[in-house]
Amino acid sequence: MWLLLLQVGHAYSFQACPIHALTKSLDALESEFGVSLKIGFELELVFLKRQPGEPSTYEPLTKMHAWSTLSSEDYSIALPLLTAIEERLHNCGIEVIQFHSESAPGQYEIVLGPLPILQSIHSLYQTRQIIQQVAELYASNDAPKILATFHASPIEDKGNASHAHISLNDAKAGSNEPQTDKEMALVENHFWAGVLSHISAICALSMPQAESYKRVVENHWSGGIWIAWGTQNREVPLRRIGNGTFRWEIRCLDGFANMYIAMAALTAAGLDGLRNHKKMESQDCDVNPSKVNEEKRKTYGISKQLPRTLNEAIEALKKDEDMKMWLGSIHHDYLVMKKVEQEMLDKMSEQERRVFLIERY
């Protein structure tokens, strides 16, 4: 009897594990289609400072600030902190391709090198912990304490993303039967067509807080509001990085997400696209969809918007029967957890909720 209970309990926990769900899709991609995935994450974060004795009062660490520049304030305050973080990451074997200032006060981006998907997600969470620990320990006792947050909207009208660059790679490369570029291009089309066909449900997992949807806006280089894809287009949620690279960027993704669950859903959707030979319903969009009229959008095959609220995304996830099948018990457990979590958050004032999420992310 005890052995049976242990086996049943182990089977349940195994099926409810996001890493298991992700691994299952990755194994199928390689065995059925000869494809492996690599991911490189772009972490956007904001450094906030808080005065001793005032733990709930936060303001940006630097205010003389602009995108991809170093002001005197950045140079004297933020650069030493960023350098300390990069050194710690280097010592842990984590590759940092670059870091630079972003547009919001106190906001910076750290770009990690590409790795196989599971290793990349493990590395992502280790990186986040190192960033937050170094920031917390950086200030002296009499100076304002520093907090690094990956909250999707810690500053009004400015957002933090956690974009993922995903490359499809020929797992047969180096064998006697490598795939041609033409074959890989077909694989690429089917995979991302599958992702786009389920992207509304994926948003419930990749942008899982109400505050996430403050980033689903027009003309902010945040991925826009329309379900579409485009080469080097930052106003769509799915950006292709040039021709012939087989690398794409998923932009409807932020630091609130459990990356194991989000990527399990994304890879399962891509696998579905391959198995069912799905094709892109929209064309390569080379304009900002929000700046053209409806007739022009129709010529690109663009007609649907991303969820504009968490509730809309949750409804899309509930209705997606394929996602329910792919994720198994994770689908049910996630929806139950989100309902209870949202009820808890709704009881807080806006300021209490902001501080609660900033301090946990």
Beta strands, then each sheet from edge to edge (+ up, - down):
strand 1: 35-50
strand 2: 59-60
strand 3: 96-101
strand 4: 107-112
strand 5: 115-116
strand 6: 145-149
strand 7: 164-170
strand 8: 229-231
strand 9: 238-240
strand 10: 247-250
sheet 1: 2+ 1- 4+ 3-
sheet 2: 2+ 1- 5+
sheet 3: 2+ 1- 6+
sheet 4: 2+ 1- 7+ 10- 9+ 8+
end
